[in-house]
């Protein structure tokens, strides 16, 4: 670990004025200014496309297999974020896995509340299958709220009778919109990125009066039986640490092959900062090995 790199990142994150409790317009603008500014390698090629009626952005790195697809569901607490904001992360994750990545621009709350995002993600997965992609040639991945959407998508797809993809990766997943995890309190001072109040504000915009423990919104409360192999990555400095730990426990109890990787001292979705943090690059490599194990069979 480079303590200097991490200290620099923590200082950067604490100076960021992104406020999840702000108006959606301001939060979206601030998010794009911060996360969207991550450097993008020159050898990553991007192609806009349409998937199940929604915009999407495909990315390919040199040597990536075009016959394998990683469907990426971006974070942003269901209200902010876009495939463009996540170009660096999705491109580098695709590089690590050696496959093409397709990042979905699902509908955002409050304009499109739950279950719009889940419906869009399931429709996108269905569209990949209907286009002739084999389930074994597809994996799902997502971060934060997008990690929760990955699990919700898998549950909804299973219930709809769709075959499961090869595997799924979730990074710093938000799977309990009721925010009941113990680390929501114990990691308050340590987490430089998000607050419980901000998450609660976004959950209210997304659910608009529906119960916080609705299973397809908070998949920690869903039946997880029959899901594909799952890899959960989370940092120890996160409010969402308990979400990740409890998700892995619930998946394991449901018979799902699951691996939980807790990175000491890492903040929320530290992978995004791989351009300045060696642990970010290492975490992408770890995730790529997991995805590649299933997608390259």
C-alpha positions in Angstrom: 0.0 0.0 0.0 1.2 3.5 -0.8 0.2 5.6 2.2 1.0 8.8 0.3 -1.3 7.8 -2.6 -4.1 7.0 -0.3 -3.7 10.1 1.8 -3.8 12.2 -1.4 -7.0 10.5 -2.5 -8.7 10.9 0.9 -7.8 14.6 0.8 -9.2 14.9 -2.7 -12.5 13.1 -1.7 -13.0 15.2 1.4 -12.6 18.4 -0.7 -15.2 17.2 -3.2 -18.4 19.2 -2.8 -20.6 16.4 -4.2 -23.8 16.3 -2.0 -26.2 13.4 -2.5 -28.8 15.4 -0.6 -28.6 18.3 -3.1 -31.1 18.7 -6.0 -30.8 15.9 -8.6 -29.6 18.5 -11.2 -26.8 19.8 -9.0 -25.8 16.3 -7.8 -25.6 15.0 -11.4 -23.5 18.0 -12.5 -21.1 17.7 -9.6 -20.8 13.9 -10.1 -19.9 14.3 -13.8 -17.4 17.0 -12.9 -15.7 14.8 -10.4 -16.0 11.1 -11.4 -16.4 11.9 -15.1 -13.0 13.7 -15.0 -11.1 10.4 -14.4 -8.5 10.0 -17.2 -9.4 7.6 -20.0 -6.6 5.6 -21.6 -6.1 6.5 -25.3 -6.3 2.8 -26.4 -9.8 2.3 -25.2 -12.4 2.6 -28.1 -16.0 3.5 -27.4 -19.1 3.0 -29.5 -22.6 4.4 -28.7 -25.3 1.8 -29.2 -28.9 1.1 -28.3 -29.8 -1.8 -26.0 -33.5 -2.6 -25.4 -34.5 0.9 -26.3 -32.0 2.6 -24.0 -28.7 4.3 -24.9 -25.5 2.3 -24.0 -21.8 2.7 -24.5 -19.6 -0.2 -25.6 -15.9 -0.2 -24.8 -13.1 -2.3 -26.2 -9.4 -2.5 -25.4 -6.7 -4.1 -27.6 -7.0 -7.9 -27.6 -10.4 -8.0 -25.9 -12.7 -10.8 -27.0 -15.7 -9.4 -28.9 -17.7 -12.6 -28.4 -17.8 -12.1 -24.6 -19.8 -9.3 -23.0 -19.6 -7.6 -19.6 -22.9 -5.7 -19.0 -22.0 -2.9 -16.6 -24.6 -1.1 -14.4 -23.2 2.2 -13.1 -23.5 3.6 -9.7 -24.9 6.9 -8.6 -27.6 6.1 -5.9 -30.2 5.6 -8.7 -30.3 9.3 -9.3 -27.0 10.4 -10.8 -24.3 8.9 -13.1 -24.0 7.8 -16.7 -22.0 5.5 -19.0 -20.0 8.6 -20.0 -19.0 9.3 -16.4 -17.8 5.8 -16.0 -15.8 5.4 -19.2 -12.5 5.0 -17.3 -13.8 2.4 -14.9 -15.7 0.3 -17.5 -12.9 0.5 -20.0 -10.2 -0.6 -17.5 -12.5 -3.4 -16.1 -13.0 -4.7 -19.6 -9.3 -4.6 -20.1 -8.7 -6.6 -16.9 -11.2 -9.2 -17.9 -10.2 -9.2 -21.6 -13.7 -8.7 -22.9 -16.0 -6.1 -24.4 -17.9 -4.0 -21.9 -21.4 -2.5 -22.5 -22.5 0.2 -20.0 -26.2 0.8 -19.8 -27.8 4.2 -19.5 -30.8 3.1 -17.5 -33.5 5.5 -16.4 -32.9 7.6 -13.3 -35.0 8.7 -10.4 -36.9 10.9 -9.5 -38.1 11.3 -13.1 -38.3 7.5 -13.4 -38.7 5.9 -9.9 -38.4 2.2 -8.9 -38.8 -0.2 -10.7 -37.8 1.6 -13.9 -34.0 1.0 -13.4 -34.6 -2.7 -12.7 -36.9 -3.1 -15.7 -34.3 -1.4 -18.0 -31.5 -3.7 -16.7 -33.5 -6.9 -17.2 -34.6 -5.7 -20.6 -30.9 -5.1 -21.6 -29.9 -8.5 -20.4 -32.8 -10.1 -22.3 -31.8 -8.1 -25.4 -28.2 -9.5 -25.2 -29.7 -13.0 -25.1 -32.1 -12.4 -27.9 -29.2 -11.1 -30.0 -27.7 -14.5 -29.9 -25.3 -14.2 -27.0 -25.1 -17.3 -24.9 -25.6 -16.9 -21.1 -22.2 -18.3 -20.6 -20.7 -15.5 -22.7 -22.2 -12.7 -20.5 -21.3 -11.4 -17.1 -22.9 -8.6 -15.1 -21.0 -6.0 -13.0 -21.8 -2.8 -11.2 -20.8 -0.5 -8.4 -22.6 1.0 -5.4 -26.3 1.4 -6.4 -25.4 -0.3 -9.6 -24.1 -3.2 -7.6 -27.5 -3.5 -6.0 -29.1 -3.3 -9.4 -26.9 -6.2 -10.6 -28.4 -8.4 -7.8 -31.9 -7.1 -8.4 -31.5 -7.7 -12.2 -30.4 -11.3 -11.5 -33.3 -12.0 -9.2 -35.9 -10.5 -11.6 -34.3 -12.3 -14.6 -34.4 -15.6 -12.7 -38.0 -15.0 -11.7 -38.8 -14.2 -15.4 -37.4 -17.6 -16.4 -34.3 -16.2 -18.1 -31.1 -18.3 -17.9 -28.4 -16.9 -15.6 -25.2 -15.3 -16.9 -21.8 -16.8 -16.3 -21.0 -14.7 -13.2 -21.5 -11.3 -11.5 -19.2 -8.8 -9.9 -20.4 -6.1 -7.4 -18.2 -3.3 -6.1 -19.1 -1.5 -2.9 -22.7 -2.6 -3.4 -25.7 -0.7 -1.9 -28.2 -3.5 -1.3 -30.1 -2.2 1.8 -31.9 1.1 1.1 -33.1 1.1 4.7 -29.5 1.7 5.7 -29.6 -0.6 8.7 -26.0 -1.9 8.5 -23.9 -1.2 11.6 -21.1 0.5 9.5 -23.6 3.2 8.5 -22.7 4.5 12.0 -19.3 3.1 12.8 -17.7 4.2 9.6 -19.2 7.7 9.5 -16.0 9.5 10.4 -13.8 7.2 8.2 -15.8 7.3 4.9 -14.7 10.3 2.9 -17.2 9.9 0.1 -20.8 9.3 1.2 -23.1 9.9 4.2 -26.1 8.1 5.5 -28.2 11.2 5.1 -27.3 11.5 1.5 -28.1 7.8 0.8 -31.5 8.2 2.6 -32.3 11.2 0.5 -31.6 9.3 -2.7 -33.5 6.2 -1.5 -36.6 8.5 -1.0 -36.3 9.8 -4.5 -36.0 6.3 -6.0 -38.7 4.6 -4.0 -41.2 7.5 -3.6 -43.1 6.0 -0.7 -42.5 2.3 -1.4 -41.1 0.3 1.6 -37.3 0.5 1.9 -37.0 -3.2 2.2 -38.8 -4.0 -1.1 -36.8 -7.0 -2.3 -36.1 -5.8 -5.9 -35.1 -2.3 -4.6 -33.1 -3.7 -1.6 -32.0 -7.1 -2.8 -30.4 -8.0 0.6 -34.0 -8.9 1.4 -34.6 -11.0 -1.8 -34.5 -14.7 -2.3 -31.0 -15.2 -3.8 -31.2 -18.9 -4.6 -30.1 -19.9 -8.1 -27.9 -16.8 -8.8 -24.6 -17.3 -10.6 -21.1 -17.1 -9.0 -20.7 -13.8 -7.3 -17.7 -11.7 -6.4 -18.1 -8.9 -3.9 -15.4 -6.2 -3.4 -15.6 -3.6 -0.7 -13.3 -1.3 1.2 -13.0 -1.3 5.0 -13.4 2.5 5.1 -17.0 2.4 3.7 -20.4 3.0 5.2 -21.5 0.2 2.9 -19.1 -2.3 4.3 -21.9 -4.1 6.1 -24.0 -4.1 3.0 -21.3 -6.1 1.2 -20.7 -8.4 4.1 -24.4 -9.2 4.7 -24.9 -9.7 0.9 -22.1 -12.2 0.8 -23.5 -14.0 3.8 -27.1 -14.1 2.4 -25.8 -15.3 -1.0 -23.7 -18.0 0.6 -26.6 -19.1 2.8 -28.7 -19.4 -0.3 -26.2 -21.7 -1.9 -24.7 -19.2 -4.3 -20.9 -19.5 -4.9 -19.6 -16.3 -3.5 -16.3 -14.7 -2.7 -16.0 -11.6 -0.5 -12.9 -9.4 -0.8 -12.5 -6.7 1.8 -9.7 -4.2 1.0 -8.1 -2.5 4.1 -8.6 1.2 4.4 -10.1 1.6 0.9 -12.9 4.1 0.3 -16.1 3.7 -1.8 -15.4 2.3 -5.3 -11.7 3.1 -5.1 -11.3 1.3 -8.5 -12.2 4.6 -10.2 -9.0 6.2 -8.8 -6.7 3.6 -10.3 -5.0 6.4 -12.2 -3.5 7.7 -8.9 -3.9 4.7 -6.5 -2.1 1.4 -6.9 -4.8 -0.4 -4.9 -7.4 0.8 -7.5 -5.4 -0.9 -10.2 -4.9 -4.0 -8.2 -8.6 -4.3 -7.4 -9.4 -4.0 -11.1 -6.9 -6.8 -11.8 -8.5 -9.0 -9.1 -12.0 -8.4 -10.5 -10.7 -9.1 -14.0 -9.3 -12.4 -13.0 -12.6 -13.5 -11.5 -14.6 -12.4 -14.5 -12.1 -13.8 -17.0 -12.2 -17.2 -15.2 -15.9 -17.6 -16.2 -16.0 -15.7 -19.5 -13.0 -17.3 -21.0 -14.2 -20.9 -20.6 
